[in-house]
Amino acid sequence: MKKRLGGKTVEEWVATFPILKEIVGMREVLWLNPGYGQAVPNLVSGSDVADAEERLHRFAPYIEAAFPESRPSEGIIESPLRETSTMKQFLHRASGVDIFGRLMMKADSELPISGSIKARGGLYEVLKTAEDLAVRQGLLKLSDDYSELANASFKKFFSRYSIAVGSTGNLGLSIGIVGAKLGFRTTVHMSRDAQQWKKDLLREKGAEVCEYDADYSVAVTEGRKLAEQDPRCHFIDDENSKDLFVGYATAGSRLKEQFQEQGIEVDADHPLFVYLPCGVGGGPGGVTFGLKLAFGENVHAFFVEPTHSPSFLLGLLTGLNDQVSVQDFGLDNRTAADGLAVPKPSAFVGRAAGHLISGCITVDDDRLFQFLRGLKDTENVWVEPSAAAGLIGPQMILGTAEGRSYLEVCRLTEKMPTATHLFWATGGGMVPEKIREAYYERAARI
């Protein structure tokens, strides 16, 4: 008997949504979200994000004291915003598509502490956990100088508690580094996709690493089970965490400030298109929520996933969220974009931000390496393969029938010369030089 998903066989799903033929065939697609703009119950509010922003400012003195690399920004963890006009020319030559408007890079690959977007949400949830514990025990008041948290007495206090997380790599890095620095007994459950250098670095920083010869979902499930057995363990759940989500969402107001500082307009005549690499969905979902708070209908967010792991796309398209896996449609979830190798999406993010996403794009692994090399050659910027995913965005919007249809429906076609295309470079700042060189050599062979 054939397996049924939401009451339908795979064949029935394909008959209902013909684009699934392309997705199952692991071809690059742009899928437009029919649920974009629909009214849904609010799981997260603007006040939740404002609360997160205030908490991060309270912790800035601690971050500055504990992580010297954050001193130039006085303990505020933020990344550069850069125009990449030479890369724009590269994309035009590679695709033959005219890229109208400005191309920019949000360099989360250069975020202090862990060199990836996970330094936003992951760091935030660890800090919130630490604050909750210290305040509850009467060791800390919100009006205190949080640099005191770097003292040995607090480290001894936090050593009584544990933090755990399941990860393909970058989330584990951010949580492991910050958790261990505060003094928590920190365990990172890592899937087979996680790279060895990330495991080695975590152990070097004082975290325990549990390895699984299975994918991300297994690492998360096993980590959650073990954490439930320890009443003093806080499990950071990438699939269901509101705290992670709002930590990522603080990026919206900060990006707005950066645009203002650089004199770049975002309004009805100057639309903003943002292309976000997507794994389980927490990072891009939170960022999209923050962007919508900052720019409203003038920002258009697209999630980008590997052709072998389009879990968020399948969750939105079928409406089944985390009740569907890429393996259900015959896809193997094997990709060089380790941070995006996720078989099932986050149900929480699907409910909290699914209506804010304009669409989803899939990208082939070979193209990721082409973009990675192009970015190094044109802008002298290193990223990891997953972080290059967003660079496919402009050509899919401007060079496909689906993209042109979106522009026509949203009445944006005539406004593209004044648009901004922003690809979110989600990681790669801590990749060892030998691994970078191997990425570059692989790209040269393609």
N, C-alpha and C positions, 0 to 999 in steps of 0.2 A: 504493500500500500504506500502510495506517495505521501511524503511529508507535506503537511499543510501549514502555511504561515498566515495567521489571521484569517483562517477559513479558506485560503486559496492555495493551490499548488503553484510552484514556480512558473510553470507554463501559463497558468491563468494570470499570474502577475505580469508576465511578459506580454501577454495578449492585451492586458489592460493598459500597460505603459510600455509602448514599443521602444522607448529609449533604453529599456533594460537589456535589449539585445546588444546594444553597444557597450553597456556597462559590463554585462556578463562576458562579452568578448574582449574585455580589458582595453577598450579604446578610449581615447580622451573625449570627454563630453562636457558640455555646459548645460546644466539642468536648471530651469527657472522654477522657483518655489511658488506654487499657486497659493500657499498660505501666507505669503509675505504681506504684511500690513493688517492682518486680521486682528481683531480685539480678542485678547485672552486674559484670564485671571492673572494678576500680578503676583509672582512668586518672590520677586526682588523689587525694591523700590529705590528711588533716587536717594532717600535718606539713609538706606543701607550703605550705599556707595560713599556718601558724605561721611558717615561714621567711620568707614574704612580709611578714608583720606585723613581724617583727624588722628586715627590711631597710628598711622604710618608717620605722621609728623611727631607724635609723642615719642615714637621709637627712634627717630632720627639721631638723637644724641648717642643712643646705644650703638646703632649701626656704625656711626662714625668712629666710636671708640673701639669696637670689636673688629671692624673691617677697614683698615687704613686706605684701601683703594676707593672707599666711598667719601673720603675727606673732601675732595674737590667739589662735591655736590652737597656737602654738609649732611651726609647720612640719608639723603633722598635718593632712592634707587630709580634712576631714569636713564633712557637711552637717547642717542642722537637721532635727529631727523635730517636726512640729506637728500639733495637733488642728485639724480643719477642720469644726467643727460647723455653721457657716453654709452651707458648700458641701454638706454632707449634706442640709440642708433644700432647697437648690436641686435636688439630684438627685431628691429625693422629688417635688417639684413637677413637674419635667420629665418624669419617667418614670411617676409614679403608683405606684412600688414603695416599700414601707416598708423603709428601710435600718436593720435591727436592728443594734445594736452601735455601736461608735465608728468614725468615719472619720478617718484620719490621712494626712499627707503626708510622704514622705521627700524633702526638697527638694534633690536632687542638681543641680537647676537653679542652686543657689547655691554649688556647690563652688568653692573658690578656683582660680585660674589659668585654667580654661577653661569654667567654668559648665555642666558636664554630667557625666553618669556616666562619660564617657570619661576624666575626670581621675583615675579610680581605676586602671583597667587600663592605659590608654595611658601615663600618667605612670609607673606602676610598671615597665613593660617598658623604657622609656627609661632609667630610673634603674638597673635591673639590668644593662642593657647597659653603661652607663658604669662601674659598679662592677666588672664582670667585666674590662673592658679595663684599668682603672687598677690593679687588684690584680695582674693578669697581668704588667703591665710594672713591678711593684714600686714604683709611685707612691703606693699607698694600702694601708693595713692596716685590717682590720675594726674595730680598736680606735681608729682615728684620729677626730679631729673632722672630720666631713664638710663643715663649712662651708668648709673649705679648697678644696673643689671649685669654689667661686665665684671663685677666684683666676684671674688671666690665664694663668698657666702651664698650668693644667688646660684652660682654654678652647683654648689653642694645641694641646695634646695631642689633644683630642677633634676638632679641626678636620681631623685626618688621616683621620678616619673619617666614614662616611655612615650615615644612617638614612633609610629609605623606608617608606611605607605607602600603601595604597589606601583611599579613604574617600568617604562621601557628605557628610561635613562635620565632625561633632563629634570623631570619633576623630582625624582629621587635625589639627583645632585643638589638641587636647591634646598630641599628639606633636610637632607643628610648633613650638608655643610652648616646650615644655620642651627639645626637642632643640636648637633654635637657641640657647636661653639657655645650655645647657651648652657649646655650641661646635660641635656636629656639623653637617656639611653635610646638611641635612634636605630631603627631597623628598616632597611629598604628591601622589599621583595621585588626582584628583577626578572623580567621575562627573558626568553632566549634571544630576543632582538637587541637587548641592551649590549652595548659595546664594552669590551674588556677594560678599556682605559677608564671608563666611567665607574666601573666596579672598583678598580684599583684606587682611583682618586677618593672614592667614598670611604674605603677602608683606611686610607692614609689620613683622612680628616676625622676619623674616630667613629664612623658609623659601621654597623653590622650589615652585611649584605647576604641575603638568602637568594640563591639562584634556582631557577626553574627551567627545565627543558620543555617549556610550553609557552603559549603566547600571553599577552598582557592580561586577558580576562582571568586566566588561572592564577597569575601572580597576585592580582588584586583580591580574588576570592580567598586564596590561602592566607594572605596577609590579614584580611578582615577577620577570618576565623580565629587566627592566633591572637589577634588584638582583643577580641571579645572575651578571651579567657583571663585577661589581665585588667582588673578594675582601674589600675593606674596608667593604662596605656590609651593614648588618643590616636585613633586611626584616621589619617587624612585620606578621605575617600574621593579620588579623582572622578568617580562616576556620579557622585551625589552631593558634593560639598558646596553649600552656599557660600561659605567663607572663602574658598578658593575663587569662586565666581566673582565675588565683589572685590577681591584683591586685584584680579585682572581688570575689572571694570574701572578702576581708578586711572587707567591709561587714557580714558576719553578726555577728561578735563586737562590732563597734562599735554596731550597732543594738541588740543585747542590752543593752549598757551604757546606752544612751539610754533604753530602756524601764525599766530598773531605776531610773535617776535620776528618771524621771517617775512612778514607782510604778505602772506598767502591767504587769499579769501576763500571761504567755503560758504556758499549761499546758493540761491536758486539758479543763478547764472554761472556759478563756479562749482559744479558738483564734485564730490569726492567719492572715488571708487577705491575700496580697500580690499586687498586680497590676503586672506589669512590661512596659513597651513593648518590643517585640522586632523587631530587624532580622535580622542574620545569626545572632544568638543568644549571642554572647560575653558581653556585659554582663549580660543577665538570667540566662544559664546560670551564670556565675560567682557572681553574687549569690545565686541559688537554692542553689547548693552551700554557700555560706557560711551561709545561713539554716538549712539542714538540719543543719549542724554545730552551730549555736547553739540551735536549737529542736526538732530532731527531727521527730517525726510531728505536732507541734502547729502546724506552719506549713504552709500550703497555698498553693503558688505557681502563678499562672496567667499565661501570656504573652499579650500583646495585640498584634495586628498589623492593619494596614489591610486592608480588604476587597479592595483591588487587589493586595496583596503578602503573602499569608499563607504565606510560604515555609517557616517553621518548622513550622507546622501540617501542611502537605502532606508535609514530610519525615518527620515523626513518624507521620502517619496511614498513609502508604504503606510506611513502613519503609525508604525509599530514601535518606533524608537528603539529601546534596548531589547525588545523582544525579537529582533531580527539580527542575524549575523551575516557577515560577508560569505562565510562558508555555506550558508543556506542557499546561496546563489552560485555555488561552485567556485568561488574565488579563494585563493590560498593565503591571503594576508601576509605574503612574503614581499618585503620591499627594503631597499637600501635606506629609505627614509625611516630610520628606526623609531623616531618619536611619533610617527604617524601609523605605525603598524598595530592598529587596534581593530578587533573583529566586530565589536558592538559599540554603539555610541552611548553617551550619557542621556538617560531619560530626563534627568533634571534639566539639563541644558536644552534639550528638545522642547520641553514645556516652557522654560523661562525665556528662551531666545529664538526658538524656531520661527516665530512670526516676524522676527527682525532681519532675517537672512534673505537676501535677494535671490540667491541661488548657490549651487555647488558646482565645482569644476573638478575633473579628474586629470591627473598628469602622469605621464610615463616616467619610469625611473631614469631612462637614458636622457630624457630632456632635463631632469633635475641636475645631472652632471654637466650637461651642456650649459645650463644657466650658471652653475657654480663656477665653471671655468671662465665663462664670459664675464661674470662679476669680478673675478680676480684680475682678468686681463684688462678690463675697461676702467674699473674704479679702484683697483688694488684693495679689494675687500674680500675677506674669507668668511664663508658661512658653511654650515654642514648641509648635506643634500636636502633634508626636509625643509630647511629654512629658505631654500631657493624656490620652493613650490609656487609661491605667489607670483613669480615672474611670468607665469603663463597667462595671468589674468587679462592684461590689456589686449592681447591678440585674440582671446576668446570672446571678449566683449565687442571688439571692433572688427573681427575677422570671421565671425560665424553668423549664420542666419538667426540663431537663438539670441545672440548678443545684440544684433541689430534690432530684433523684435523688442527686446527689453528697452532699448533706447527709445524706440518709437512710442511704445506704450507709455513710458514715463516722460515723454516729450523732452528728451535730452539730446537727440541727434544733432541739433544745431548748436548745442552748447559744449560739444566735446572739445573744440579747440581751446576752451578755457577751463577744462576739467583738470583734476589732479588724480593720477593713478598712484596709489601707495601700496607697495608690497611690504608685508610685515616679515622681516627677517628674524625668525623666531629663535635661532640658536646657532652655536658654532664657535663662540668666543673662547672656549676652553679646549678645543680640539688640539691634541698634540701635533707638532709640526710634521712628524712622520706620517700621521694619518691624513693630514691635509695634503701632503705630497702624493699619497696614494689616491686620494680623491681626484686630484688634478690629472694624474697619469691615467686613471680609468676614463676620465672625460676625454683625454687625448685619443684614446683608442676607439671611441664611439664615432 
